[in-house]
Amino acid sequence: MTMNPGPAPHPVPSAGKPSVSLDLGGRTALVTGAAGGIGRACALRLAAAGAKVRAVDRDAAGLDALVGRSQGLGLPGAVEPLVLDLTDLDAAEQAAAGTDVLVNNAGLQLVRPIEEFPPDVFHTVLTVMLEAPFRLIRGALPQMYAQGWGRVVNLSSVHGLRASAYKSAYVAAKHGLEGLSKTAALEGAAHGVTSNCVNPGYVRTPLVEKQIADQAAAHGIPEERVLTEVLLKDSALKRLVEPEEVAEAVAYLCTPQASFVTGASLVLDGGWTAH
């Protein structure tokens, strides 16, 4: 279906024209879920700041397209693809070794009532969205601690702060990620390492677009009414967030000016949680 979320913000930030001043030359960043959506925008944004970006995803074709895009933009930082399924937790931890910036972004979603939610899917969601970030942080911290500098940015959600019906696995994972992020912040403070969450509302990504049919079935309404009556019902701004907007928030948390920001949750939800 074609969604009509209203006009995009003007101007929309882009990877080619970043608005946050950031120099990550000589740094290595790892971004999970980098083949599309928020992860893709973050990978391009950090490469625009000069970082060598380790782009992790299980979608090899999507990673190839990301590398082509970064080369086409002539970004100062290189994007190195790494095809990896984050349910392989040992491999995930190993992949994070030697990174200076870690962006835990990968996620998946299924909308079902609890009594109909498949236990195997619940397990997979928690593995990818909570246990894998723990293993990635665990793998990244030795390098960060050794050099006295590091940035951990966890892509949480408004659902890390509030719950919605029919999203038990996603909400549980994001709430857990919030706690993990705060714990990493407390432990990392003495080592020059910050850990924060970025909490967007509904972002213009394939993950959100795939929810439309599930939400329609769960709420018993036509798909064309899901965006306005379910997803954006409690948002003061009646549009989706752009991935590039989220990437700019991630970039800000890596700047020297954000060195005192740790253990925080930076909300980009158009007023969704203001109620």
N, C-alpha and C positions, 0 to 999 in steps of 0.2 A: 504494500500500500504506500501511497505518497503522503507523508506527514506535512502539515503546514504549521510549524511552530512559531510563526510570526517572523518579523524581520530579524536578521542577525545584527549584532551590535556593529556600530560604525565608528571607527574602523575596527575590524576584527584583527587581533594580533596574529602574526604569521611567523613561521620559523625563519623566514628570510629577513624580517624586519622586527627583531625582538625589541621590547621596550624597557626591560630591566637590564641595567648595566652589569655585566658579569663576565669575568675572565677565568676560565677553567683550563687554560693552556697548561699542558703537562699533567693534567689530572685524568684519571680513568673513572668513567661512570658506567654503572650497570643498570639497565632498565628492563624490567620484565614485562611481558605482554606488549612487546615493542612493535609488532607487525601492523598494528592498527589502532585507531582511536586515540585515547589519552597517551598510551605508551609510545605510539609513533610520534605524536607531537612533542613529548618529552625528549625522546631520543634526538630529534632534529634540533630542538631548542638547546640541549646541552652540547651538541656538536657545533651549533652556531656560536657557543661560548668558548669553543676551542678544545673541549674534552674529547678524548678517545672513548667512544661509546660502545660498550659491549651490549649489543641488542639481543635479548633473549626472547624466544617464542618457539612454539612448536610448528608454526606456520612458515615453512621454508620459502614459499613463493612470496608471502607478505614481507618477509625479511629482505628478499632480493629486491622487491619494489622499494623498500625503505632505503636500501643502499643506493639504488639508482636515483632516488629523489635527493638524497644528501649530496651525491656527486653532481647532480644537475644544478643544485643550488650553489655549488662551490663553497661549501661550508669549511671553515678552518679545521674542524675536528673530524676525525675519521669515524665511520660507523662500521663496526665489525659484527657480522651476524653470528649468532650461536643458536642452532636449532636444539631445543631442549624442552622436554616435558617436565614440568615442575613437580609432578608426582614422584619423580626420581629424586628423592630428597638428598641423597648423598651427592649426586651430580650437581644439584642446585647449590649446595654449600661450597663445593669445590669451585664452581663457576664464579663465586663472589670473592674468592681470594685475590688480594692485590687491588681492590677497588677503593677509590676515595669518596665516591658518591654512589649511593645505592637508592634506586627508586623502585619500591615494591608496588607494582601496578597490576599485575595479571589477575584476572578474575573471571568468574562465570556466574550465571544466574539461571534459576529455575523458579517459576512462580506456581506454587501449588499449596493447597491447604495442608496443614501438618499431618492430618490423618491419611493424606494421599501422597505425601512426599516420599520418594524412594530413598530408603536408607543408604544405598550405595552412592547416590548423588549427593546426599548430605555429607557423607564421608569425603567424597572427592572435593567438594566446595571447601570444606574445612582444611583439607590437605593443601590445596593450591593457594588459598587465600589467608591462611593463618600459620600452618606448620611450615610451609615453604618460606614465607617471610622470616620466620624465626631462624631457619637454617641459613638463609642468605645473610641475615644480619650476623649470625654466628661466624660465617665464613669471612665476612668483610671486616669485622672489628679488629682482628690482630694487626692488619695494615694500618687502619685508622689510628689505633692506639699507639702504635710504634712511631708514627710521624706527628702525633699530637693534633690531628685535624681530620675531620670526617663529617659527612652529611648523610643522614638516613632520612628519606622522605617516603612515607607510606601513604599510598592513595587509598584513603578511607572513603567515606561517603556521608551524606546526611544520615544514612542508615547505620553509621557507626555511633550516632548520637540519639537517634530516634528509631522506633520500629515501625514497620508497615506490615499489614496482614499478608499472608501467603508467601513470605520471603524468609522463612525460618533459618535456612542455612546461610543465606547472604547476610542477614542481620546479625546472626550469631558470630560469623566470621569477622565482620567489620567491628563489632563490639570488642571481640578478642584482640583485633589488630590495634585498637585504640590503647588497650592495656599494655600490650607488648611494646608499643611505641613509647609510652610514658616510662616504662621500666628501662628501656634502652637509653632514654634521656637521662634518667637518674644515674645510671651506671656510667654513662659516657661523658658526663659533664666534666669530670676531673681530667679527662683525656682529650679535651678539645673537640668532642664529637657531639653534634646535636641530632636529635631525633624528633620528627614532627609528623603529624598527619595533615593531609589536604583533603577537605571534605566537600566535594562538589555535589550539587543536586543532579538532576537528570542532564546528562551530557549527550551531545549529538554524536553517538557512536553506534556501531552495529549491535553492541550488547543491549542498548536501550531499544533500538528498533526491533530486535527480536522479542522484546517483552510485550509488544503490542498485542499480538494474538493471544498470548498466555493471559494477559490482564483482561482482555475482552472475555475470554472464557470464564475466568475466575469470578469476574464481577457481573457476568451475564449482560454485557452491553456490546453494541457494535464497535468494531475496531476504530472507526473514525472518531468515536467519542472518548477513547482512552486517554489521549494526550491532554485534553482540556479538563475532563471530569475526574481523572485519576492521577496521572503523573504530575500535572501542573496545577491541580486544584488548589493546593495550599501555598503556591509560590506567588509572591507579590509581582515578580517579573514573569510575564507569560511567554517565555521562550526557553529553549534548551541552552545549556552552557556550551560554548565552543571548546574543543580540545585544546586549542592554542591558549585560551584563557587560563585553563588549568595548568598548562605547561609554564606559563609566566609565574604563577604562584609557586610552582616547584622551583623555578629559577631563583625567585626571591629568597627562598629559604636556604639557598646555597651561597648567597652574597655575604660579604663581611658585615654589612649593615644588619643582617639577621642573626649575628652570632649569639645574641642574648635570647633568641627565640628557641626554646626547646621544651619538649613535653607538651606542646600546644596542638590545637586542632584548628586549622585555618579553613573557615567555612566559606564556600562559594555556592550559595544555594538560592539566590534571588529572593531571600526572605522566607524560605520554606520553614526554617526552624524558629522564626520570630514569633510564631503563634504560641 
